[in-house]
Amino acid sequence: MKYFVRLGARTIEVEVLGGAVRVNGESLEAHLAGVPGTPLHNLLLGGDSWTVAAQSLEGPGQWALGVVGERVEVEAVDERTQAIRALTGKKAGGGGGGVVRAPMPGLVLRVVVAEGERVAAGAGLVVVEAMKMENEIKAAHAALVQKVHVAPGAVVEKGAPLVTLGSLEPSN
């Protein structure tokens, strides 16, 4: 599974391969084990040993990591989330409005929101079935649902508009 880890303006591609990882194309032996009852994890990476404190932050995939006495905030998203963001034009951590589009062709099973509804970051919007799997399409940020473009039973193609989200910020 591939992940994209954002540290400030820099994005690092990490592919998890069982007992190893590939970081920006470089393969490294890796093992991660949590310390029960604590936020600590022991990380063996490429022959080096690290103790990492991990705290989940508010947004999906957002973490505060403590390593060697320094705190770093990161966002880690899988390749599917990255693809959805590319389709919807959303940047990591971006706010405001925009059209949420189908990340794959499929059948709309459920529409979870209604026009005029406020949604939180990570809230479900629409459930699309593709290849016999249910895929919940979620809001990348807090927003106001301006328009719902689909109904249950609709067949959508990749890139089809599902929901238009607007900014929660008042307009002047």
N, C-alpha and C positions, 0 to 999 in steps of 0.2 A: 504494500500500500504506500502511495506517495503522499507526502505532506508538504505544505509550504509554510515555513516559519518566518514571520516578519519580526525583525528587530529594528525598530526605528524605520528608516527609509530602505533598509536592506532586506531582501527576501532570500531565504536559503531553502533549496529543495532537498528534502530528506525522504529517502525510500527505505522502508523497513523490510528487511529480508531475513526473517527468522532471527538467528543469532548474530546478525550483522546489519549495518546500515550503509547506505550510499549517500554521502553528503556532498551535494554539488558535483556528483560524478566520482567522488573518491570513496572506495569501499573501506569500511572500518569494522572491526569486531566490536560488538556491543552487547551489553547486558544491563537491564534495569530491574532493581528490586526495591520495593517499598519497605520502610521500617515500620512495623505494626504499631499503631497508636500514635504515630507522629506524622507531620507533613514531610518527613525526610525520605529521600530515595538514594540508594547507592547506585552509582552509574559507573560501569566499566566501559570505557570508550577508547578503542585503539591502543590498549595497553596502559592507559592512564585511569586512575580511580578518582572519582569525585563524589562528594556528598552534596546533594541538591535539595533545597527546601522548595516546595511547590505549593502555591496558593492560587486557587481558582478565582478569577475576577468576574465582574458582572457580565460582560459580553461573551457570546459563544466562542470557545477556543482561546479565550484570553487568560493568560497566566502571569503571575509574578513569581520569578525564580530567584532564589538566593544561592549564589555560588561564590565561594572564596570571599565571603564578607560583602559582596556586592549584590544589589537588587536590580533585576532586569525585568522589564515587562515585555512579553512576547505574545504573538497571536499565532496559533497553529491551526491550519485548516487542511482538510483532505482535498484530493484532486477534484472530487465531485463539487464541493463547495466552491473551489477555485473556478471551476467551469461555470457554475451558476452565476457567480459574480461577473465573469466575463460576458455572459449572455445578458445580464441585467445592467451592465455598465456600472456596477457598484465597486468601489474601492474598499479595501479592508478598513473597517472602522468608519466608513462613510455614512453621512446622514443625509437628510433631505428626502426628496421623492424620486420616483422613477417607475418604469414598467418592469414588473417581475415576469420573466418569460419561462416557458417550459424548457427544462434542461435536456429533455429527451422526448421522442414521440410517445404517446400513450393515451390512456382513457382517464378522464377526470372522474374520480370516485366521489370525492366530497369537496365542497367549498366551505371552509371553516369560518370565514369572515363575511361581513356585510358592508356595503357602502356606508361611509360615515363613521365606521368603527375605528377606535384607536387601538393600535397593536404595539406590543413591546418587542424589543429585539429578540429574535429567536422564536417568536410566536408562529404557530402554524397558519398558513394561508389557504393552501389547496393541497389535496392529496391526489397524485397521479399514479395510476398503475402502469408499469412498463415491465415487460418480460416477467409477468406474474409476481412482481414485487411492488409493494406500496411505497411510494416516495413522497414524504411530506415536504412540501416546499415552504420554507420559513422566511420570515422577514429578517433582513440583514441588520435592521435598525428600527428604533421606535418610529412609528409613522401613523398617518391617517389614511384609511382605505378610501380612495377617491372613486375607483370604478372596479367592478368585478366583470371581467370579460368572458368568463366561462360558466357553465352550469354542470352539475353532475350528469354523466352520460356523454359529455362532449368528447370527441376524439380530437387530440391536438398534435400538431407536428412540433419538432424541435424548434425553439425560438418563438413559438406562438405566444401572444400576450395572455397572461392569466389574470393579473391584478395590477392596477395602477396605484402606487402609494404616493402620498403627498407629505410634505414637511409638517411637523407639529408646531413649528415656529410661526408666530403670527406674522402676516404680511402687512407692510406699511403702505 
